């Protein structure tokens, strides 16, 4: 997850990472990610939480959705 203010270069970094990483990765904005998740995961420590200070906490239900955590 890339975190930063507006126009701080997150999209450019994501594109560069996609170009150099050996496995394919999707670049998805946090607003799209949140809209795609069930409501229960948006308001639970088991899902994903975005704090006002920019801290992102992910729980076991969120990790189960990500294939890289199943290896």
mmCIF file as Biopython writes it, N, C-alpha, C and O atoms, coordinates in Angstrom:
data_model
#
loop_
_atom_site.group_PDB
_atom_site.id
_atom_site.type_symbol
_atom_site.label_atom_id
_atom_site.label_alt_id
_atom_site.label_comp_id
_atom_site.label_asym_id
_atom_site.label_entity_id
_atom_site.label_seq_id
_atom_site.pdbx_PDB_ins_code
_atom_site.Cartn_x
_atom_site.Cartn_y
_atom_site.Cartn_z
_atom_site.occupancy
_atom_site.B_iso_or_equiv
_atom_site.auth_seq_id
_atom_site.auth_asym_id
_atom_site.pdbx_PDB_model_num
ATOM 1   N N  . UNK A ? 1  ? 0.842   -1.163  0.000   1.0 0.0 1  A 1 
ATOM 2   C CA . UNK A ? 1  ? 0.000   0.000   0.000   1.0 0.0 1  A 1 
ATOM 3   C C  . UNK A ? 1  ? 0.889   1.227   0.000   1.0 0.0 1  A 1 
ATOM 4   O O  . UNK A ? 1  ? 1.793   1.355   0.825   1.0 0.0 1  A 1 
ATOM 5   N N  . UNK A ? 2  ? 0.625   2.121   -0.926  1.0 0.0 2  A 1 
ATOM 6   C CA . UNK A ? 2  ? 1.340   3.391   -0.980  1.0 0.0 2  A 1 
ATOM 7   C C  . UNK A ? 2  ? 0.469   4.447   -0.319  1.0 0.0 2  A 1 
ATOM 8   O O  . UNK A ? 2  ? -0.724  4.546   -0.606  1.0 0.0 2  A 1 
ATOM 9   N N  . UNK A ? 3  ? 1.055   5.218   0.549   1.0 0.0 3  A 1 
ATOM 10  C CA . UNK A ? 3  ? 0.302   6.220   1.287   1.0 0.0 3  A 1 
ATOM 11  C C  . UNK A ? 3  ? 0.995   7.560   1.103   1.0 0.0 3  A 1 
ATOM 12  O O  . UNK A ? 3  ? 2.217   7.652   1.216   1.0 0.0 3  A 1 
ATOM 13  N N  . UNK A ? 4  ? 0.213   8.603   0.819   1.0 0.0 4  A 1 
ATOM 14  C CA . UNK A ? 4  ? 0.780   9.935   0.671   1.0 0.0 4  A 1 
ATOM 15  C C  . UNK A ? 4  ? -0.293  10.925  0.278   1.0 0.0 4  A 1 
ATOM 16  O O  . UNK A ? 4  ? -1.400  10.541  -0.100  1.0 0.0 4  A 1 
ATOM 17  N N  . UNK A ? 5  ? 0.032   12.172  0.367   1.0 0.0 5  A 1 
ATOM 18  C CA . UNK A ? 5  ? -0.907  13.229  0.032   1.0 0.0 5  A 1 
ATOM 19  C C  . UNK A ? 5  ? -1.180  13.315  -1.460  1.0 0.0 5  A 1 
ATOM 20  O O  . UNK A ? 5  ? -0.547  12.635  -2.267  1.0 0.0 5  A 1 
ATOM 21  N N  . UNK A ? 6  ? -2.121  14.150  -1.802  1.0 0.0 6  A 1 
ATOM 22  C CA . UNK A ? 6  ? -2.479  14.364  -3.194  1.0 0.0 6  A 1 
ATOM 23  C C  . UNK A ? 6  ? -1.270  14.874  -3.970  1.0 0.0 6  A 1 
ATOM 24  O O  . UNK A ? 6  ? -0.535  15.735  -3.487  1.0 0.0 6  A 1 
ATOM 25  N N  . UNK A ? 7  ? -1.069  14.346  -5.160  1.0 0.0 7  A 1 
ATOM 26  C CA . UNK A ? 7  ? 0.026   14.744  -6.054  1.0 0.0 7  A 1 
ATOM 27  C C  . UNK A ? 7  ? 1.417   14.509  -5.460  1.0 0.0 7  A 1 
ATOM 28  O O  . UNK A ? 7  ? 2.362   15.231  -5.777  1.0 0.0 7  A 1 
ATOM 29  N N  . UNK A ? 8  ? 1.537   13.494  -4.596  1.0 0.0 8  A 1 
ATOM 30  C CA . UNK A ? 8  ? 2.844   13.213  -3.988  1.0 0.0 8  A 1 
ATOM 31  C C  . UNK A ? 8  ? 3.646   12.174  -4.762  1.0 0.0 8  A 1 
ATOM 32  O O  . UNK A ? 8  ? 4.785   11.880  -4.400  1.0 0.0 8  A 1 
ATOM 33  N N  . UNK A ? 9  ? 3.060   11.608  -5.837  1.0 0.0 9  A 1 
ATOM 34  C CA . UNK A ? 9  ? 3.798   10.670  -6.672  1.0 0.0 9  A 1 
ATOM 35  C C  . UNK A ? 9  ? 3.439   9.205   -6.497  1.0 0.0 9  A 1 
ATOM 36  O O  . UNK A ? 9  ? 4.139   8.332   -7.009  1.0 0.0 9  A 1 
ATOM 37  N N  . UNK A ? 10 ? 2.364   8.923   -5.785  1.0 0.0 10 A 1 
ATOM 38  C CA . UNK A ? 10 ? 1.967   7.530   -5.551  1.0 0.0 10 A 1 
ATOM 39  C C  . UNK A ? 10 ? 1.691   6.779   -6.852  1.0 0.0 10 A 1 
ATOM 40  O O  . UNK A ? 10 ? 2.130   5.639   -7.007  1.0 0.0 10 A 1 
ATOM 41  N N  . UNK A ? 11 ? 0.986   7.386   -7.771  1.0 0.0 11 A 1 
ATOM 42  C CA . UNK A ? 11 ? 0.659   6.712   -9.037  1.0 0.0 11 A 1 
ATOM 43  C C  . UNK A ? 11 ? 1.913   6.435   -9.850  1.0 0.0 11 A 1 
ATOM 44  O O  . UNK A ? 11 ? 2.042   5.368   -10.450 1.0 0.0 11 A 1 
ATOM 45  N N  . UNK A ? 12 ? 2.837   7.386   -9.875  1.0 0.0 12 A 1 
ATOM 46  C CA . UNK A ? 12 ? 4.093   7.191   -10.597 1.0 0.0 12 A 1 
ATOM 47  C C  . UNK A ? 12 ? 4.925   6.074   -9.985  1.0 0.0 12 A 1 
ATOM 48  O O  . UNK A ? 12 ? 5.509   5.259   -10.700 1.0 0.0 12 A 1 
ATOM 49  N N  . UNK A ? 13 ? 4.976   6.041   -8.664  1.0 0.0 13 A 1 
ATOM 50  C CA . UNK A ? 13 ? 5.704   4.966   -7.978  1.0 0.0 13 A 1 
ATOM 51  C C  . UNK A ? 13 ? 5.061   3.623   -8.295  1.0 0.0 13 A 1 
ATOM 52  O O  . UNK A ? 13 ? 5.760   2.643   -8.551  1.0 0.0 13 A 1 
ATOM 53  N N  . UNK A ? 14 ? 3.722   3.574   -8.279  1.0 0.0 14 A 1 
ATOM 54  C CA . UNK A ? 14 ? 3.020   2.321   -8.584  1.0 0.0 14 A 1 
ATOM 55  C C  . UNK A ? 14 ? 3.357   1.845   -9.996  1.0 0.0 14 A 1 
ATOM 56  O O  . UNK A ? 14 ? 3.599   0.655   -10.197 1.0 0.0 14 A 1 
ATOM 57  N N  . UNK A ? 15 ? 3.377   2.741   -10.967 1.0 0.0 15 A 1 
ATOM 58  C CA . UNK A ? 15 ? 3.713   2.372   -12.344 1.0 0.0 15 A 1 
ATOM 59  C C  . UNK A ? 15 ? 5.145   1.863   -12.450 1.0 0.0 15 A 1 
ATOM 60  O O  . UNK A ? 15 ? 5.413   0.890   -13.155 1.0 0.0 15 A 1 
ATOM 61  N N  . UNK A ? 16 ? 6.058   2.516   -11.753 1.0 0.0 16 A 1 
ATOM 62  C CA . UNK A ? 16 ? 7.458   2.065   -11.767 1.0 0.0 16 A 1 
ATOM 63  C C  . UNK A ? 16 ? 7.589   0.685   -11.135 1.0 0.0 16 A 1 
ATOM 64  O O  . UNK A ? 16 ? 8.303   -0.172  -11.655 1.0 0.0 16 A 1 
ATOM 65  N N  . UNK A ? 17 ? 6.907   0.468   -10.023 1.0 0.0 17 A 1 
ATOM 66  C CA . UNK A ? 17 ? 6.950   -0.846  -9.380  1.0 0.0 17 A 1 
ATOM 67  C C  . UNK A ? 17 ? 6.371   -1.916  -10.300 1.0 0.0 17 A 1 
ATOM 68  O O  . UNK A ? 17 ? 6.921   -3.013  -10.394 1.0 0.0 17 A 1 
ATOM 69  N N  . UNK A ? 18 ? 5.267   -1.608  -10.977 1.0 0.0 18 A 1 
ATOM 70  C CA . UNK A ? 18 ? 4.677   -2.571  -11.904 1.0 0.0 18 A 1 
ATOM 71  C C  . UNK A ? 18 ? 5.671   -2.933  -13.009 1.0 0.0 18 A 1 
ATOM 72  O O  . UNK A ? 18 ? 5.697   -4.072  -13.475 1.0 0.0 18 A 1 
ATOM 73  N N  . UNK A ? 19 ? 6.476   -1.977  -13.419 1.0 0.0 19 A 1 
ATOM 74  C CA . UNK A ? 19 ? 7.437   -2.215  -14.500 1.0 0.0 19 A 1 
ATOM 75  C C  . UNK A ? 19 ? 8.619   -3.072  -14.068 1.0 0.0 19 A 1 
ATOM 76  O O  . UNK A ? 19 ? 9.188   -3.795  -14.886 1.0 0.0 19 A 1 
ATOM 77  N N  . UNK A ? 20 ? 8.999   -3.001  -12.789 1.0 0.0 20 A 1 
ATOM 78  C CA . UNK A ? 20 ? 10.207  -3.710  -12.367 1.0 0.0 20 A 1 
ATOM 79  C C  . UNK A ? 20 ? 9.963   -4.972  -11.549 1.0 0.0 20 A 1 
ATOM 80  O O  . UNK A ? 20 ? 10.853  -5.818  -11.453 1.0 0.0 20 A 1 
ATOM 81  N N  . UNK A ? 21 ? 8.784   -5.119  -10.960 1.0 0.0 21 A 1 
ATOM 82  C CA . UNK A ? 21 ? 8.518   -6.304  -10.140 1.0 0.0 21 A 1 
ATOM 83  C C  . UNK A ? 21 ? 8.321   -7.528  -11.031 1.0 0.0 21 A 1 
ATOM 84  O O  . UNK A ? 21 ? 7.749   -7.414  -12.115 1.0 0.0 21 A 1 
ATOM 85  N N  . UNK A ? 22 ? 8.782   -8.689  -10.594 1.0 0.0 22 A 1 
ATOM 86  C CA . UNK A ? 22 ? 8.684   -9.889  -11.430 1.0 0.0 22 A 1 
ATOM 87  C C  . UNK A ? 22 ? 7.251   -10.398 -11.603 1.0 0.0 22 A 1 
ATOM 88  O O  . UNK A ? 22 ? 6.930   -10.974 -12.642 1.0 0.0 22 A 1 
ATOM 89  N N  . UNK A ? 23 ? 6.392   -10.199 -10.614 1.0 0.0 23 A 1 
ATOM 90  C CA . UNK A ? 23 ? 4.992   -10.644 -10.700 1.0 0.0 23 A 1 
ATOM 91  C C  . UNK A ? 23 ? 4.102   -9.453  -11.020 1.0 0.0 23 A 1 
ATOM 92  O O  . UNK A ? 23 ? 4.433   -8.324  -10.659 1.0 0.0 23 A 1 
ATOM 93  N N  . UNK A ? 24 ? 2.973   -9.684  -11.694 1.0 0.0 24 A 1 
ATOM 94  C CA . UNK A ? 24 ? 2.054   -8.570  -11.985 1.0 0.0 24 A 1 
ATOM 95  C C  . UNK A ? 24 ? 1.343   -8.092  -10.717 1.0 0.0 24 A 1 
ATOM 96  O O  . UNK A ? 24 ? 0.964   -8.896  -9.865  1.0 0.0 24 A 1 
ATOM 97  N N  . UNK A ? 25 ? 1.170   -6.790  -10.608 1.0 0.0 25 A 1 
ATOM 98  C CA . UNK A ? 25 ? 0.472   -6.163  -9.486  1.0 0.0 25 A 1 
ATOM 99  C C  . UNK A ? 25 ? -0.542  -5.180  -10.042 1.0 0.0 25 A 1 
ATOM 100 O O  . UNK A ? 25 ? -0.292  -4.534  -11.060 1.0 0.0 25 A 1 
ATOM 101 N N  . UNK A ? 26 ? -1.684  -5.064  -9.381  1.0 0.0 26 A 1 
ATOM 102 C CA . UNK A ? 26 ? -2.696  -4.080  -9.755  1.0 0.0 26 A 1 
ATOM 103 C C  . UNK A ? 26 ? -2.514  -2.830  -8.905  1.0 0.0 26 A 1 
ATOM 104 O O  . UNK A ? 26 ? -2.192  -2.917  -7.720  1.0 0.0 26 A 1 
ATOM 105 N N  . UNK A ? 27 ? -2.719  -1.693  -9.503  1.0 0.0 27 A 1 
ATOM 106 C CA . UNK A ? 27 ? -2.720  -0.428  -8.771  1.0 0.0 27 A 1 
ATOM 107 C C  . UNK A ? 27 ? -4.179  -0.005  -8.617  1.0 0.0 27 A 1 
ATOM 108 O O  . UNK A ? 27 ? -4.858  0.303   -9.596  1.0 0.0 27 A 1 
ATOM 109 N N  . UNK A ? 28 ? -4.645  0.004   -7.373  1.0 0.0 28 A 1 
ATOM 110 C CA . UNK A ? 28 ? -6.047  0.315   -7.083  1.0 0.0 28 A 1 
ATOM 111 C C  . UNK A ? 28 ? -6.085  1.403   -6.025  1.0 0.0 28 A 1 
ATOM 112 O O  . UNK A ? 28 ? -5.435  1.282   -4.986  1.0 0.0 28 A 1 
ATOM 113 N N  . UNK A ? 29 ? -6.832  2.452   -6.275  1.0 0.0 29 A 1 
ATOM 114 C CA . UNK A ? 29 ? -6.974  3.527   -5.301  1.0 0.0 29 A 1 
ATOM 115 C C  . UNK A ? 29 ? -7.730  3.058   -4.071  1.0 0.0 29 A 1 
ATOM 116 O O  . UNK A ? 29 ? -8.571  2.164   -4.157  1.0 0.0 29 A 1 
ATOM 117 N N  . UNK A ? 30 ? -7.432  3.662   -2.923  1.0 0.0 30 A 1 
ATOM 118 C CA . UNK A ? 30 ? -8.075  3.218   -1.692  1.0 0.0 30 A 1 
ATOM 119 C C  . UNK A ? 30 ? -9.589  3.418   -1.717  1.0 0.0 30 A 1 
ATOM 120 O O  . UNK A ? 30 ? -10.322 2.642   -1.104  1.0 0.0 30 A 1 
ATOM 121 N N  . UNK A ? 31 ? -10.066 4.450   -2.418  1.0 0.0 31 A 1 
ATOM 122 C CA . UNK A ? 31 ? -11.511 4.635   -2.492  1.0 0.0 31 A 1 
ATOM 123 C C  . UNK A ? 31 ? -12.182 3.481   -3.238  1.0 0.0 31 A 1 
ATOM 124 O O  . UNK A ? 31 ? -13.258 3.033   -2.842  1.0 0.0 31 A 1 
ATOM 125 N N  . UNK A ? 32 ? -11.557 2.998   -4.307  1.0 0.0 32 A 1 
ATOM 126 C CA . UNK A ? 32 ? -12.107 1.862   -5.049  1.0 0.0 32 A 1 
ATOM 127 C C  . UNK A ? 32 ? -12.022 0.588   -4.208  1.0 0.0 32 A 1 
ATOM 128 O O  . UNK A ? 32 ? -12.947 -0.224  -4.209  1.0 0.0 32 A 1 
ATOM 129 N N  . UNK A ? 33 ? -10.917 0.418   -3.494  1.0 0.0 33 A 1 
ATOM 130 C CA . UNK A ? 33 ? -10.748 -0.745  -2.634  1.0 0.0 33 A 1 
ATOM 131 C C  . UNK A ? 33 ? -11.828 -0.786  -1.563  1.0 0.0 33 A 1 
ATOM 132 O O  . UNK A ? 33 ? -12.431 -1.832  -1.323  1.0 0.0 33 A 1 
ATOM 133 N N  . UNK A ? 34 ? -12.069 0.342   -0.924  1.0 0.0 34 A 1 
ATOM 134 C CA . UNK A ? 34 ? -13.070 0.400   0.141   1.0 0.0 34 A 1 
ATOM 135 C C  . UNK A ? 34 ? -14.464 0.108   -0.414  1.0 0.0 34 A 1 
ATOM 136 O O  . UNK A ? 34 ? -15.234 -0.630  0.200   1.0 0.0 34 A 1 
ATOM 137 N N  . UNK A ? 35 ? -14.789 0.681   -1.566  1.0 0.0 35 A 1 
ATOM 138 C CA . UNK A ? 35 ? -16.109 0.446   -2.166  1.0 0.0 35 A 1 
ATOM 139 C C  . UNK A ? 35 ? -16.304 -1.017  -2.551  1.0 0.0 35 A 1 
ATOM 140 O O  . UNK A ? 35 ? -17.429 -1.515  -2.533  1.0 0.0 35 A 1 
ATOM 141 N N  . UNK A ? 36 ? -15.221 -1.709  -2.898  1.0 0.0 36 A 1 
ATOM 142 C CA . UNK A ? 36 ? -15.313 -3.105  -3.329  1.0 0.0 36 A 1 
ATOM 143 C C  . UNK A ? 36 ? -15.441 -4.083  -2.162  1.0 0.0 36 A 1 
ATOM 144 O O  . UNK A ? 36 ? -15.889 -5.214  -2.350  1.0 0.0 36 A 1 
ATOM 145 N N  . UNK A ? 37 ? -15.053 -3.660  -0.969  1.0 0.0 37 A 1 
ATOM 146 C CA . UNK A ? 37 ? -15.096 -4.560  0.186   1.0 0.0 37 A 1 
ATOM 147 C C  . UNK A ? 37 ? -16.483 -4.580  0.808   1.0 0.0 37 A 1 
ATOM 148 O O  . UNK A ? 37 ? -17.219 -3.596  0.737   1.0 0.0 37 A 1 
ATOM 149 N N  . UNK A ? 38 ? -16.841 -5.721  1.427   1.0 0.0 38 A 1 
ATOM 150 C CA . UNK A ? 38 ? -18.095 -5.767  2.180   1.0 0.0 38 A 1 
ATOM 151 C C  . UNK A ? 38 ? -18.063 -4.732  3.313   1.0 0.0 38 A 1 
ATOM 152 O O  . UNK A ? 38 ? -17.002 -4.457  3.874   1.0 0.0 38 A 1 
ATOM 153 N N  . UNK A ? 39 ? -19.204 -4.172  3.640   1.0 0.0 39 A 1 
ATOM 154 C CA . UNK A ? 39 ? -19.290 -3.150  4.689   1.0 0.0 39 A 1 
ATOM 155 C C  . UNK A ? 39 ? -18.710 -3.654  6.009   1.0 0.0 39 A 1 
ATOM 156 O O  . UNK A ? 39 ? -18.124 -2.876  6.763   1.0 0.0 39 A 1 
ATOM 157 N N  . UNK A ? 40 ? -18.865 -4.932  6.292   1.0 0.0 40 A 1 
ATOM 158 C CA . UNK A ? 40 ? -18.370 -5.478  7.555   1.0 0.0 40 A 1 
ATOM 159 C C  . UNK A ? 40 ? -16.847 -5.388  7.657   1.0 0.0 40 A 1 
ATOM 160 O O  . UNK A ? 40 ? -16.307 -5.313  8.761   1.0 0.0 40 A 1 
ATOM 161 N N  . UNK A ? 41 ? -16.157 -5.394  6.529   1.0 0.0 41 A 1 
ATOM 162 C CA . UNK A ? 41 ? -14.695 -5.291  6.545   1.0 0.0 41 A 1 
ATOM 163 C C  . UNK A ? 41 ? -14.223 -3.841  6.605   1.0 0.0 41 A 1 
ATOM 164 O O  . UNK A ? 41 ? -13.056 -3.578  6.895   1.0 0.0 41 A 1 
ATOM 165 N N  . UNK A ? 42 ? -15.118 -2.909  6.333   1.0 0.0 42 A 1 
ATOM 166 C CA . UNK A ? 42 ? -14.753 -1.499  6.336   1.0 0.0 42 A 1 
ATOM 167 C C  . UNK A ? 42 ? -14.768 -0.904  7.736   1.0 0.0 42 A 1 
ATOM 168 O O  . UNK A ? 42 ? -14.188 0.157   7.967   1.0 0.0 42 A 1 
ATOM 169 N N  . UNK A ? 43 ? -15.416 -1.568  8.655   1.0 0.0 43 A 1 
ATOM 170 C CA . UNK A ? 43 ? -15.565 -1.032  10.007  1.0 0.0 43 A 1 
ATOM 171 C C  . UNK A ? 43 ? -15.192 -2.075  11.053  1.0 0.0 43 A 1 
ATOM 172 O O  . UNK A ? 43 ? -15.839 -2.187  12.094  1.0 0.0 43 A 1 
ATOM 173 N N  . UNK A ? 44 ? -14.154 -2.825  10.765  1.0 0.0 44 A 1 
ATOM 174 C CA . UNK A ? 44 ? -13.768 -3.911  11.650  1.0 0.0 44 A 1 
ATOM 175 C C  . UNK A ? 44 ? -12.261 -4.066  11.673  1.0 0.0 44 A 1 
ATOM 176 O O  . UNK A ? 44 ? -11.599 -3.874  10.654  1.0 0.0 44 A 1 
ATOM 177 N N  . UNK A ? 45 ? -11.715 -4.411  12.823  1.0 0.0 45 A 1 
ATOM 178 C CA . UNK A ? 45 ? -10.281 -4.679  12.920  1.0 0.0 45 A 1 
ATOM 179 C C  . UNK A ? 45 ? -9.891  -5.878  12.066  1.0 0.0 45 A 1 
ATOM 180 O O  . UNK A ? 45 ? -8.720  -6.027  11.717  1.0 0.0 45 A 1 
ATOM 181 N N  . UNK A ? 46 ? -10.853 -6.738  11.723  1.0 0.0 46 A 1 
ATOM 182 C CA . UNK A ? 46 ? -10.567 -7.904  10.888  1.0 0.0 46 A 1 
ATOM 183 C C  . UNK A ? 46 ? -10.351 -7.511  9.429   1.0 0.0 46 A 1 
ATOM 184 O O  . UNK A ? 46 ? -9.712  -8.243  8.673   1.0 0.0 46 A 1 
ATOM 185 N N  . UNK A ? 47 ? -10.881 -6.365  9.038   1.0 0.0 47 A 1 
ATOM 186 C CA . UNK A ? 47 ? -10.751 -5.908  7.651   1.0 0.0 47 A 1 
ATOM 187 C C  . UNK A ? 47 ? -9.603  -4.942  7.492   1.0 0.0 47 A 1 
ATOM 188 O O  . UNK A ? 47 ? -8.442  -5.307  7.679   1.0 0.0 47 A 1 
ATOM 189 N N  . UNK A ? 48 ? -9.924  -3.703  7.145   1.0 0.0 48 A 1 
ATOM 190 C CA . UNK A ? 48 ? -8.894  -2.675  6.950   1.0 0.0 48 A 1 
ATOM 191 C C  . UNK A ? 48 ? -9.396  -1.383  7.574   1.0 0.0 48 A 1 
ATOM 192 O O  . UNK A ? 48 ? -10.572 -1.036  7.467   1.0 0.0 48 A 1 
ATOM 193 N N  . UNK A ? 49 ? -8.485  -0.681  8.226   1.0 0.0 49 A 1 
ATOM 194 C CA . UNK A ? 49 ? -8.842  0.579   8.865   1.0 0.0 49 A 1 
ATOM 195 C C  . UNK A ? 49 ? -7.843  1.657   8.440   1.0 0.0 49 A 1 
ATOM 196 O O  . UNK A ? 49 ? -6.635  1.421   8.403   1.0 0.0 49 A 1 
ATOM 197 N N  . UNK A ? 50 ? -8.367  2.839   8.121   1.0 0.0 50 A 1 
ATOM 198 C CA . UNK A ? 50 ? -7.550  3.984   7.749   1.0 0.0 50 A 1 
ATOM 199 C C  . UNK A ? 50 ? -7.690  5.028   8.854   1.0 0.0 50 A 1 
ATOM 200 O O  . UNK A ? 50 ? -8.772  5.584   9.041   1.0 0.0 50 A 1 
ATOM 201 N N  . UNK A ? 51 ? -6.623  5.298   9.578   1.0 0.0 51 A 1 
ATOM 202 C CA . UNK A ? 51 ? -6.657  6.275   10.666  1.0 0.0 51 A 1 
ATOM 203 C C  . UNK A ? 51 ? -6.478  7.687   10.109  1.0 0.0 51 A 1 
ATOM 204 O O  . UNK A ? 51 ? -5.968  7.871   9.003   1.0 0.0 51 A 1 
ATOM 205 N N  . UNK A ? 52 ? -6.899  8.667   10.882  1.0 0.0 52 A 1 
ATOM 206 C CA . UNK A ? 52 ? -6.804  10.066  10.464  1.0 0.0 52 A 1 
ATOM 207 C C  . UNK A ? 52 ? -5.355  10.490  10.216  1.0 0.0 52 A 1 
ATOM 208 O O  . UNK A ? 52 ? -5.103  11.383  9.407   1.0 0.0 52 A 1 
ATOM 209 N N  . UNK A ? 53 ? -4.399  9.855   10.904  1.0 0.0 53 A 1 
ATOM 210 C CA . UNK A ? 53 ? -2.991  10.227  10.728  1.0 0.0 53 A 1 
ATOM 211 C C  . UNK A ? 53 ? -2.337  9.515   9.539   1.0 0.0 53 A 1 
ATOM 212 O O  . UNK A ? 53 ? -1.135  9.662   9.316   1.0 0.0 53 A 1 
ATOM 213 N N  . UNK A ? 54 ? -3.127  8.742   8.772   1.0 0.0 54 A 1 
ATOM 214 C CA . UNK A ? 54 ? -2.608  8.042   7.604   1.0 0.0 54 A 1 
ATOM 215 C C  . UNK A ? 54 ? -2.199  6.608   7.868   1.0 0.0 54 A 1 
ATOM 216 O O  . UNK A ? 54 ? -1.832  5.888   6.940   1.0 0.0 54 A 1 
ATOM 217 N N  . UNK A ? 55 ? -2.255  6.186   9.113   1.0 0.0 55 A 1 
ATOM 218 C CA . UNK A ? 55 ? -1.914  4.803   9.452   1.0 0.0 55 A 1 
ATOM 219 C C  . UNK A ? 55 ? -2.946  3.855   8.866   1.0 0.0 55 A 1 
ATOM 220 O O  . UNK A ? 55 ? -4.149  4.104   8.945   1.0 0.0 55 A 1 
ATOM 221 N N  . UNK A ? 56 ? -2.467  2.766   8.278   1.0 0.0 56 A 1 
ATOM 222 C CA . UNK A ? 56 ? -3.344  1.746   7.714   1.0 0.0 56 A 1 
ATOM 223 C C  . UNK A ? 56 ? -3.130  0.462   8.502   1.0 0.0 56 A 1 
ATOM 224 O O  . UNK A ? 56 ? -2.000  -0.006  8.639   1.0 0.0 56 A 1 
ATOM 225 N N  . UNK A ? 57 ? -4.215  -0.106  9.021   1.0 0.0 57 A 1 
ATOM 226 C CA . UNK A ? 57 ? -4.142  -1.369  9.752   1.0 0.0 57 A 1 
ATOM 227 C C  . UNK A ? 57 ? -4.949  -2.404  8.993   1.0 0.0 57 A 1 
ATOM 228 O O  . UNK A ? 57 ? -6.106  -2.168  8.645   1.0 0.0 57 A 1 
ATOM 229 N N  . UNK A ? 58 ? -4.335  -3.554  8.736   1.0 0.0 58 A 1 
ATOM 230 C CA . UNK A ? 58 ? -5.046  -4.629  8.042   1.0 0.0 58 A 1 
ATOM 231 C C  . UNK A ? 58 ? -5.196  -5.820  8.978   1.0 0.0 58 A 1 
ATOM 232 O O  . UNK A ? 58 ? -4.296  -6.149  9.750   1.0 0.0 58 A 1 
ATOM 233 N N  . UNK A ? 59 ? -6.353  -6.451  8.887   1.0 0.0 59 A 1 
ATOM 234 C CA . UNK A ? 59 ? -6.653  -7.600  9.718   1.0 0.0 59 A 1 
ATOM 235 C C  . UNK A ? 59 ? -6.672  -8.892  8.914   1.0 0.0 59 A 1 
ATOM 236 O O  . UNK A ? 59 ? -6.393  -8.884  7.715   1.0 0.0 59 A 1 
ATOM 237 N N  . UNK A ? 60 ? -6.996  -9.996  9.566   1.0 0.0 60 A 1 
ATOM 238 C CA . UNK A ? 60 ? -6.934  -11.301 8.923   1.0 0.0 60 A 1 
ATOM 239 C C  . UNK A ? 60 ? -7.898  -11.482 7.746   1.0 0.0 60 A 1 
ATOM 240 O O  . UNK A ? 60 ? -7.555  -12.168 6.783   1.0 0.0 60 A 1 
ATOM 241 N N  . UNK A ? 61 ? -9.084  -10.891 7.799   1.0 0.0 61 A 1 
ATOM 242 C CA . UNK A ? 61 ? -10.026 -11.034 6.683   1.0 0.0 61 A 1 
ATOM 243 C C  . UNK A ? 61 ? -9.495  -10.335 5.436   1.0 0.0 61 A 1 
ATOM 244 O O  . UNK A ? 61 ? -9.648  -10.846 4.326   1.0 0.0 61 A 1 
ATOM 245 N N  . UNK A ? 62 ? -8.871  -9.171  5.611   1.0 0.0 62 A 1 
ATOM 246 C CA . UNK A ? 62 ? -8.273  -8.461  4.478   1.0 0.0 62 A 1 
ATOM 247 C C  . UNK A ? 62 ? -7.112  -9.270  3.921   1.0 0.0 62 A 1 
ATOM 248 O O  . UNK A ? 62 ? -6.993  -9.427  2.706   1.0 0.0 62 A 1 
ATOM 249 N N  . UNK A ? 63 ? -6.264  -9.778  4.787   1.0 0.0 63 A 1 
ATOM 250 C CA . UNK A ? 63 ? -5.111  -10.563 4.339   1.0 0.0 63 A 1 
ATOM 251 C C  . UNK A ? 63 ? -5.550  -11.801 3.553   1.0 0.0 63 A 1 
ATOM 252 O O  . UNK A ? 63 ? -4.880  -12.201 2.602   1.0 0.0 63 A 1 
ATOM 253 N N  . UNK A ? 64 ? -6.652  -12.396 3.942   1.0 0.0 64 A 1 
ATOM 254 C CA . UNK A ? 64 ? -7.147  -13.593 3.239   1.0 0.0 64 A 1 
ATOM 255 C C  . UNK A ? 64 ? -7.547  -13.280 1.800   1.0 0.0 64 A 1 
ATOM 256 O O  . UNK A ? 64 ? -7.538  -14.173 0.953   1.0 0.0 64 A 1 
ATOM 257 N N  . UNK A ? 65 ? -7.898  -12.028 1.511   1.0 0.0 65 A 1 
ATOM 258 C CA . UNK A ? 65 ? -8.276  -11.626 0.153   1.0 0.0 65 A 1 
ATOM 259 C C  . UNK A ? 65 ? -7.066  -11.437 -0.747  1.0 0.0 65 A 1 
ATOM 260 O O  . UNK A ? 65 ? -7.201  -11.421 -1.970  1.0 0.0 65 A 1 
ATOM 261 N N  . UNK A ? 66 ? -5.890  -11.293 -0.156  1.0 0.0 66 A 1 
ATOM 262 C CA . UNK A ? 66 ? -4.692  -10.986 -0.925  1.0 0.0 66 A 1 
ATOM 263 C C  . UNK A ? 66 ? -3.887  -12.262 -1.166  1.0 0.0 66 A 1 
ATOM 264 O O  . UNK A ? 66 ? -3.388  -12.869 -0.218  1.0 0.0 66 A 1 
ATOM 265 N N  . UNK A ? 67 ? -3.758  -12.671 -2.429  1.0 0.0 67 A 1 
ATOM 266 C CA . UNK A ? 67 ? -3.030  -13.916 -2.745  1.0 0.0 67 A 1 
ATOM 267 C C  . UNK A ? 67 ? -1.604  -13.936 -2.238  1.0 0.0 67 A 1 
ATOM 268 O O  . UNK A ? 67 ? -1.094  -15.004 -1.901  1.0 0.0 67 A 1 
ATOM 269 N N  . UNK A ? 68 ? -0.940  -12.786 -2.174  1.0 0.0 68 A 1 
ATOM 270 C CA . UNK A ? 68 ? 0.462   -12.778 -1.751  1.0 0.0 68 A 1 
ATOM 271 C C  . UNK A ? 68 ? 0.606   -13.220 -0.302  1.0 0.0 68 A 1 
ATOM 272 O O  . UNK A ? 68 ? 1.694   -13.623 0.110   1.0 0.0 68 A 1 
ATOM 273 N N  . UNK A ? 69 ? -0.455  -13.156 0.471   1.0 0.0 69 A 1 
ATOM 274 C CA . UNK A ? 69 ? -0.395  -13.584 1.868   1.0 0.0 69 A 1 
ATOM 275 C C  . UNK A ? 69 ? -0.723  -15.069 2.015   1.0 0.0 69 A 1 
ATOM 276 O O  . UNK A ? 69 ? -0.643  -15.609 3.118   1.0 0.0 69 A 1 
ATOM 277 N N  . UNK A ? 70 ? -1.086  -15.723 0.937   1.0 0.0 70 A 1 
ATOM 278 C CA . UNK A ? 70 ? -1.431  -17.147 1.009   1.0 0.0 70 A 1 
ATOM 279 C C  . UNK A ? 70 ? -0.263  -18.039 0.659   1.0 0.0 70 A 1 
ATOM 280 O O  . UNK A ? 70 ? -0.368  -19.257 0.796   1.0 0.0 70 A 1 
ATOM 281 N N  . UNK A ? 71 ? 0.841   -17.482 0.215   1.0 0.0 71 A 1 
ATOM 282 C CA . UNK A ? 71 ? 1.982   -18.289 -0.225  1.0 0.0 71 A 1 
ATOM 283 C C  . UNK A ? 71 ? 2.653   -18.970 0.929   1.0 0.0 71 A 1 
ATOM 284 O O  . UNK A ? 71 ? 3.633   -19.690 0.736   1.0 0.0 71 A 1 
#
